[in-house]
Amino acid sequence: MCYNYFMLIIEHMVENDLDQVVAIERVSFKAPKSADIFRNDEKKYLVARESGSVVGYIGVEDIAGERHVINMAVRPDRRCQGIGGKLIGAVLDDDSVFFLEVRISNQAAKKLYENFGFKQVGLRKGYYQDNGEDAYIMKKEPRNT
Ligand SMILES: CC(C)(COP(=O)(O)OP(=O)(O)OC[C@H]1O[C@@H](n2cnc3c(N)ncnc32)[C@H](O)[C@@H]1OP(=O)(O)O)[C@@H](O)C(=O)NCCC(=O)NCCS
């Protein structure tokens, strides 16, 4: 018989989470954000916590009445198990316009966002400074438009 001890809690990031968040950031991105950037943006972030450990995070900010997903990652050993979906589901609402940028090579993230109603609406040429890669601009409309 199998027992499922998997229990995920999504809540606001706090100072104590920063070391784990930065560790996930470093293994997830070629140009990781620093601890200071996360500290400044602390209120914009949610973390996914499992048995006290941070297994993922997402950051969202408001710009001129629109919601922008500024960052998101899941710890590599916990990817493809639905945590990214739980994080994006936790920040979306039916009434707001959401935007985000995603590397054109990042098919996993693009697919995840499409599953949640984001559509590709444009391209930012050379958006990523580390390798000059383009970004897809993705947008999710409010539900009743
Ligand atoms: C993108 C990321 C956050 C997804 O998190 P995750 O927990 O693995 O995602 P989930 O398990 O919730 O997957 C949700 C959906 O995403 C898609 N997906 C996830 N991983 C995928 C992969 N390796 N290949 C293709 N599709 C993938 C699938 O459509 C999946 O839904 P499905 O299984 O029902 O088809 C994670 O891969 C990650 O941290 N990547 C590195 C950082 C990053 O790229 N962040 C996004 C920057 S824009």
The ligand as an ORCA input file, in Angstrom:
! r2SCAN-3c Opt
* xyz 0 1
  C       8.892     26.043    -15.972
  C       8.788     25.367    -14.601
  C       8.569     26.432    -13.545
  C       7.584     24.405    -14.631
  O       7.376     23.918    -13.322
  P       6.888     22.412    -13.089
  O       6.574     22.243    -11.663
  O       7.875     21.485    -13.683
  O       5.545     22.404    -13.973
  P       4.322     21.421    -13.819
  O       4.766     20.063    -13.334
  O       3.239     22.104    -13.070
  O       3.904     21.265    -15.333
  C       2.815     21.966    -15.825
  C       2.821     21.856    -17.347
  O       3.980     22.447    -17.897
  C       4.412     21.698    -19.019
  N       5.730     21.162    -18.736
  C       6.367     21.143    -17.554
  N       7.601     20.612    -17.711
  C       7.715     20.302    -19.009
  C       8.764     19.749    -19.801
  N       9.945     19.404    -19.259
  N       8.538     19.613    -21.115
  C       7.354     19.970    -21.683
  N       6.316     20.499    -20.976
  C       6.514     20.656    -19.676
  C       3.408     20.616    -19.214
  O       2.429     21.099    -20.124
  C       2.810     20.452    -17.868
  O       1.479     20.048    -17.886
  P       1.073     18.548    -18.262
  O       2.010     17.647    -17.538
  O      -0.343     18.481    -17.793
  O       1.221     18.496    -19.743
  C      10.058     24.522    -14.288
  O      10.322     23.666    -15.375
  C      11.287     25.369    -14.000
  O      11.522     25.765    -12.864
  N      12.104     25.656    -15.035
  C      13.319     26.455    -14.859
  C      13.001     27.910    -14.597
  C      12.115     28.497    -15.677
  O      12.266     28.214    -16.861
  N      11.170     29.344    -15.252
  C      10.220     30.004    -16.129
  C      10.812     31.258    -16.658
  S       9.692     32.095    -17.763
*
